[in-house]
Amino acid sequence: MKTYLVTGGAGFIGSNFIHHMINKYSEVKIINLDKLTYAGNLENLKDVENSPNYTFIQGDICDKELIEKLFSENEIDYVVNFAAESHVDRSIKEPEIFVKTNVLGTVNLLNVAKNSWEVQGVFKQGKKFVQVSTDEVYGSLGETGYFLENTPLDPHSPYSSSKAGADLMVKAYFDTYKMPVNTTRCSNNYGPYQFPEKLIPLLINNCLNHKNLPIYGNGMNIRDWLYVEDHCSAIDIIINSGRVGEIYNIGGHNERTNLQIVKTIINYLNEKVDKKITEKLMTYVEDRKGHDKRYGIDPTKIKDELGWQPETPFEVGIKNTIKWNLDNKEWMNNITTGEYENYYNNMYENQKNKTL
């Protein structure tokens, strides 16, 4: 039985990954380490909390003593590091928090794993550290071209810079110590359990409550969207078959402007749920500082080497996501957004009359 230490497993992608693993494999043990900050929510894992092969530990990846205890008490085979501060707007306000968690926390995990797995300079067989990163570390694209695994890093926000710093430390542990690692860089995820500060669940929730729908700048920023289950299946394949030391880009080939995303959600909810949900709710707000124009990932490497490709077209995934949010209103109502809800609501109210 393989043991996975999944950090940040109560968050959006981490909780979906835990569901994926428990549903797919009977012979795995999952240790979920999560600090349960504002975006971590054990409601995401209610259906697996009593599973005999699942354990939850509340804690911080920066806590060296705790991480050492987990490694000493468990034969951990894989570390899958989802734990991160991930919201760009918040990183602009509080960059030091992102450096602490995303960089120093990753280094702490790497160091403890290295000390546990290395015997006389040689790593035990069947061990791997997987760093779950983001395409934002590459910076911004023009109208054409795609991010490749060898695209130079050019992060523009404190968030993406902290993730790039963590990625480089993972690379350093491979280059220096030959530690078995992989780094994944994915495009924007969407799907069940996503915290409602992110674009798609925020839009769905605001539509249902007839609140303003925020659109940064002119709404023409482009992102590549990946359904979260496809992302989880890619990580699973990389853990088992990825070449040690390699970076794998994970993309959906589903590029959309933010404006297209907003209108897609409005149109679906207008037709299926409430005729009062219209484009009149759209509100243009001042653009984000350092807002990258376009992201686009070329996933050729993971397709050619490991046989992975996304299975969920955006047209299917977005409907599944909206339906999930409609069917899980209680989950949404139980989410505490606190200062972030107030921050966004105040921003939208202050600029609701703003025009292009």
KEDO-714621 format. One line per 10 residues: for each residue x, y, z of C-alpha. Coordinates in nm, 3 decimals, m for minus. Layout:
<rs>
X Y Z; ...
</rs>
This chain:
<rs>
0.000 0.000 0.000; 0.146 0.332 m0.110; 0.121 0.629 0.127; 0.061 0.978 m0.011; 0.118 1.294 0.190; m0.117 1.540 0.020; m0.060 1.895 0.141; m0.338 2.147 0.096; m0.581 1.859 0.048; m0.880 2.050 0.187
m0.855 2.307 m0.090; m1.013 2.300 m0.433; m0.769 2.095 m0.642; m0.630 1.901 m0.346; m0.972 1.774 m0.236; m1.059 1.675 m0.593; m0.729 1.486 m0.613; m0.806 1.299 m0.290; m1.149 1.203 m0.428; m0.982 1.086 m0.750
m0.730 0.867 m0.568; m0.972 0.708 m0.321; m1.226 0.640 m0.594; m0.967 0.489 m0.827; m0.745 0.290 m0.591; m0.833 0.062 m0.301; m0.471 0.007 m0.193; m0.362 0.361 m0.109; m0.326 0.555 0.213; m0.391 0.930 0.201
m0.262 1.167 0.468; m0.416 1.509 0.412; m0.219 1.792 0.575; m0.398 2.126 0.558; m0.369 2.442 0.766; m0.739 2.517 0.704; m0.691 2.879 0.615; m0.985 3.062 0.457; m0.980 2.852 0.136; m0.938 2.513 0.306
m1.268 2.345 0.383; m1.328 1.999 0.528; m1.681 2.011 0.383; m1.503 1.924 0.056; m1.415 1.582 0.197; m1.723 1.491 0.401; m1.786 1.179 0.194; m1.437 1.033 0.255; m1.365 1.148 0.611; m1.451 0.805 0.755
m1.263 0.609 0.491; m1.011 0.370 0.653; m0.738 0.480 0.410; m0.781 0.854 0.475; m0.639 1.063 0.759; m0.667 1.437 0.812; m0.402 1.636 0.999; m0.446 2.008 1.058; m0.110 2.178 1.027; 0.124 2.409 0.841
0.380 2.297 0.583; 0.618 2.548 0.743; 0.607 2.352 1.072; 0.927 2.147 1.056; 0.859 1.951 1.374; 0.516 1.842 1.251; 0.644 1.738 0.907; 0.927 1.538 1.066; 0.674 1.367 1.294; 0.458 1.268 0.997
0.757 1.117 0.819; 0.883 0.936 1.129; 0.541 0.781 1.200; 0.452 0.692 0.839; 0.637 0.533 0.549; 0.553 0.814 0.309; 0.610 0.725 m0.055; 0.485 1.037 m0.229; 0.450 1.402 m0.137; 0.200 1.590 m0.354
0.230 1.957 m0.267; m0.089 2.151 m0.338; m0.050 2.373 m0.032; m0.018 2.734 m0.140; m0.153 3.080 m0.103; m0.299 3.124 m0.449; m0.505 3.439 m0.489; m0.336 3.705 m0.701; m0.524 4.005 m0.559; m0.437 3.903 m0.205
m0.072 3.853 m0.300; m0.061 4.215 m0.419; m0.181 4.327 m0.075; 0.021 4.081 0.138; 0.317 3.940 m0.058; 0.514 3.826 0.246; 0.249 3.565 0.334; 0.292 3.413 m0.012; 0.669 3.395 0.019; 0.644 3.223 0.357
0.397 2.954 0.255; 0.479 2.901 m0.110; 0.860 2.920 m0.092; 0.967 2.847 0.264; 0.692 2.589 0.316; 0.798 2.404 0.002; 1.162 2.407 0.110; 1.064 2.266 0.450; 0.876 1.980 0.283; 1.165 1.913 0.046
1.420 1.907 0.324; 1.230 1.673 0.552; 1.143 1.439 0.263; 1.507 1.437 0.153; 1.632 1.352 0.502; 1.375 1.072 0.531; 1.422 0.919 0.187; 1.800 0.951 0.144; 2.031 0.680 0.280; 2.404 0.740 0.240
2.348 0.974 m0.051; 2.108 0.741 m0.236; 1.732 0.784 m0.243; 1.508 0.487 m0.166; 1.322 0.338 m0.459; 0.958 0.432 m0.517; 0.972 0.780 m0.365; 0.873 1.104 m0.534; 0.801 1.469 m0.453; 0.547 1.634 m0.685
0.527 2.012 m0.688; 0.191 2.135 m0.819; 0.261 2.471 m0.980; 0.093 2.704 m1.228; 0.132 2.838 m1.581; 0.146 3.186 m1.429; 0.518 3.138 m1.361; 0.578 3.180 m1.735; 0.436 3.534 m1.745; 0.218 3.651 m2.030
0.177 3.551 m2.395; 0.096 3.757 m2.700; m0.184 3.668 m2.938; m0.001 3.358 m3.064; 0.223 3.087 m2.923; 0.207 2.862 m2.617; 0.398 2.797 m2.298; 0.641 2.505 m2.325; 0.822 2.338 m2.037; 1.141 2.523 m2.138
0.975 2.863 m2.169; 1.177 3.106 m1.950; 1.014 3.194 m1.619; 0.881 3.550 m1.615; 0.630 3.584 m1.330; 0.459 3.920 m1.283; 0.265 3.902 m0.956; 0.384 3.825 m0.602; 0.179 3.504 m0.622; 0.335 3.377 m0.944
0.680 3.489 m0.831; 0.646 3.289 m0.510; 0.541 2.982 m0.709; 0.835 3.029 m0.945; 1.067 3.051 m0.644; 0.927 2.724 m0.509; 0.964 2.557 m0.849; 1.330 2.659 m0.864; 1.393 2.511 m0.520; 1.240 2.182 m0.635
1.469 2.194 m0.938; 1.765 2.265 m0.712; 1.693 1.956 m0.500; 1.696 1.745 m0.815; 2.006 1.907 m0.963; 2.201 1.909 m0.636; 2.086 1.596 m0.456; 1.926 1.393 m0.740; 1.607 1.390 m0.535; 1.316 1.223 m0.723
1.086 1.511 m0.812; 0.841 1.629 m1.074; 0.687 1.972 m1.123; 0.349 2.021 m1.287; 0.231 2.351 m1.433; m0.137 2.367 m1.510; m0.373 2.616 m1.667; m0.674 2.765 m1.485; m0.880 2.495 m1.314; m1.256 2.491 m1.265
m1.503 2.241 m1.126; m1.659 2.123 m0.795; m1.549 2.259 m0.457; m1.379 2.571 m0.592; m1.364 2.854 m0.340; m1.602 3.135 m0.442; m1.338 3.405 m0.468; m1.226 3.248 m0.798; m1.380 3.370 m1.121; m1.623 3.094 m1.222
m1.781 3.013 m0.880; m1.787 3.385 m0.797; m1.982 3.456 m1.116; m2.224 3.170 m1.054; m2.285 3.276 m0.694; m2.327 3.643 m0.783; m2.569 3.559 m1.064; m2.786 3.351 m0.833; m2.792 3.640 m0.583; m2.839 3.909 m0.852
m2.510 4.076 m0.756; m2.278 4.262 m0.989; m2.050 4.046 m1.204; m1.696 4.189 m1.192; m1.500 4.213 m1.515; m1.142 4.337 m1.494; m1.050 4.599 m1.754; m1.217 4.524 m2.086; m1.265 4.153 m2.013; m1.038 4.042 m2.297
m0.774 3.867 m2.086; m0.746 3.508 m2.207; m0.698 3.194 m2.000; m0.675 2.824 m2.086; m0.935 2.638 m1.877; m0.887 2.283 m1.747; m1.156 2.077 m1.575; m1.021 1.980 m1.234; m1.080 1.604 m1.275; m0.861 1.608 m1.587
m0.590 1.783 m1.386; m0.611 1.518 m1.112; m0.579 1.233 m1.361; m0.269 1.400 m1.507; m0.103 1.431 m1.165; m0.182 1.065 m1.094; m0.011 0.961 m1.419; 0.291 1.183 m1.351; 0.337 1.035 m1.003; 0.343 0.684 m1.142
0.511 0.731 m1.480; 0.666 1.077 m1.505; 1.039 1.088 m1.571; 1.222 1.197 m1.256; 1.333 1.559 m1.263; 1.097 1.659 m1.543; 0.845 1.941 m1.567; 0.506 1.865 m1.726; 0.266 2.128 m1.855; m0.101 2.034 m1.811
m0.342 2.228 m2.030; m0.695 2.198 m2.158; m0.677 2.364 m2.503; m0.983 2.560 m2.390; m0.882 2.923 m2.429; m1.154 3.175 m2.346; m1.165 3.547 m2.271; m1.300 3.645 m1.932; m1.589 3.811 m2.115; m1.675 3.481 m2.285
m1.676 3.305 m1.949; m1.912 3.564 m1.799; m2.155 3.549 m2.091; m2.153 3.167 m2.099; m2.256 3.152 m1.733; m2.520 3.424 m1.774; m2.673 3.256 m2.076; m2.695 2.915 m1.909; m2.848 3.047 m1.587; m3.085 3.277 m1.776
m3.214 2.985 m1.980; m3.222 2.718 m1.708; m3.273 2.901 m1.378; m3.377 3.267 m1.373; m3.472 3.507 m1.654; m3.364 3.797 m1.432; m3.001 3.689 m1.471; m2.888 3.901 m1.767; m2.588 4.091 m1.896; m2.712 4.394 m1.703
m2.533 4.242 m1.402; m2.196 4.281 m1.578; m1.978 4.546 m1.414; m1.642 4.661 m1.549; m1.388 4.733 m1.276; m1.037 4.874 m1.276; m0.790 4.624 m1.414; m0.570 4.422 m1.180; m0.213 4.547 m1.135; 0.028 4.351 m1.353
m0.261 4.160 m1.513; m0.122 3.912 m1.767; m0.292 3.929 m2.106; m0.297 3.565 m2.213; m0.200 3.218 m2.091; m0.189 2.917 m2.318; m0.029 2.580 m2.249; 0.113 2.330 m2.494; 0.057 1.986 m2.332; 0.235 1.793 m2.609
0.504 1.657 m2.376; 0.268 1.488 m2.131; 0.059 1.356 m2.420; 0.355 1.209 m2.609; 0.542 1.070 m2.305; 0.259 0.960 m2.076; m0.045 0.934 m2.301; m0.249 1.193 m2.109; m0.487 1.437 m2.268; m0.788 1.627 m2.131
m1.117 1.444 m2.165; m1.361 1.723 m2.074; m1.448 1.986 m2.337; m1.515 2.327 m2.185; m1.875 2.320 m2.303; m1.932 2.005 m2.094; m1.717 2.104 m1.798; m1.877 2.444 m1.748; m2.227 2.292 m1.748; m2.114 2.028 m1.497
m1.966 2.302 m1.279; m2.277 2.521 m1.286; m2.498 2.221 m1.212; m2.275 2.119 m0.921; m2.301 2.467 m0.772; m2.679 2.463 m0.818; m2.703 2.122 m0.651; m2.474 2.221 m0.363; m2.607 2.558 m0.250; m2.572 2.447 0.112
m2.200 2.393 0.056; m2.173 2.743 m0.093; m2.369 2.895 0.197; m2.139 2.725 0.448; m1.829 2.879 0.294; m1.695 3.167 0.499; m1.540 3.429 0.277; m1.503 3.693 0.549; m1.275 3.980 0.466; m1.239 3.866 0.104
m1.612 3.879 0.036; m1.618 4.226 0.192; m1.314 4.330 m0.010; m1.465 4.223 m0.343; m1.813 4.349 m0.266; m1.673 4.688 m0.170; m1.462 4.698 m0.486; m1.760 4.619 m0.706; m1.989 4.865 m0.527; m1.731 5.142 m0.555
m1.694 5.085 m0.927; m2.033 4.957 m1.033; m2.096 5.268 m1.242; m1.754 5.258 m1.402; m1.758 5.229 m1.782; m1.484 5.146 m2.030
</rs>
